[in-house]
Amino acid sequence: MLPDTQNKKWAQDTDKFGYQMLLKMGWKAGNGLGKNQQGEVTHVKVEKREESLGMGMEADSAGNSAFVGQIQSFNEILKSLNNSKSKLIVKKCDSQNKRDKKRQV
């Protein structure tokens, strides 16, 4: 059985001190708080926060994934540049070796 993640047991408990105190002050279940009963009707919902984020912060998964994608693209570009540079060096060495061989003959 799953744990009560919606706090339904707590929300439906009518024996709590705060609930009893509100009833004594004239509040009725299902009404909002405030002079004109305009306030929230349900209890505050709690969400588990991500590690190392402050209250109210939302995880920036789109920003993080975009950054990771950019880093991967940048690394691929660097890799291709390094490969093309090494091919140029090899070609340059080959052409120098051919010239050197012609000079020796």
N, C-alpha and C positions, 0 to 999 in steps of 0.2 A: 504494500500500500504506500502511495506517495505521501510525503509530509504535507502539512497544511501550509502551502506557500502563499495562499491568498489571505491568511489570517482570519478565515471565516469563523473558526471556533471562538477566537478572541472577540470578533465583531458582534457575534450573537450572544455573548455572555452578558446577561442582565444583572448579575450579582456584584459587579465591580463598583467601587466607591464612586468614581466619576459619573457613571451612568445613573446611580441612585441620587447623587447630588443634583444632577441636571433635572431629573424628574421632580425633585422637591422644589426646584426653582421655577417650575411651570413648563419645562420643555416636554414635548411629546415625541415619541419615536417616529422617525420618518420625516420630521420637520428639520429645517436648517437652523443654525444658531444665529443670533443677532436680533435686533429690535423688531425687524420685519420678517424674521425667519428666512432671510435671503442667503444665509451661509451654506456651506457644504453639508450635504445630507449623509455622505458616507465617511468612513474613517480615512486617514491618510494612508496611501499605499506606499509600501517600502520596496525599493529595488536594491539588489546587491550591486555595489559599485565595483568597477574594475580596480585592480591593484594599483596603488600609487596615484589614483585620481582623487581629487577632492569631491566634496558633496556637490551634487548638481552637475558634475561634469559628465560628458558623454564621450565614449571612446571614438577616436577619429580614425576608424579603420580605413575609410576611403583615402584619407591623406597619407596614412602609413603605407598602404598598398601601392599608391601612386608613386611615392618616394622610392619604394623598393623596386618598382618597375623601371623607374628612371635610372637608378643605380645599375640595374642589370643591363639596360640598354647601353649605358655609358661604358660598362665593362666590356660588352661585346664590341663596341666601336674601338676601344683601346686594343682589344685582342686582334681585331682585323687589321688595325694600323700596324701593330707590331709584326704580324705575319707578312703584310705587304712590304714592310721595311726590311725584314729579314730576307725576303725574296729578292728585293732590289740589291741588297748587299751580296747575296749569292751570285746574281747576274753580273754585278760589277766585278767581283772576284774572278768569275769565269772569263769575262772579257779581258781582264788584265793578264790572266794566265795565258790566254791565246796570244796576246801581243808579246808577252815575254818569250813564248815558245818560238814565235816568228823571228824575234830578234836573235835568238840563240842559233838559229839555222843559218 
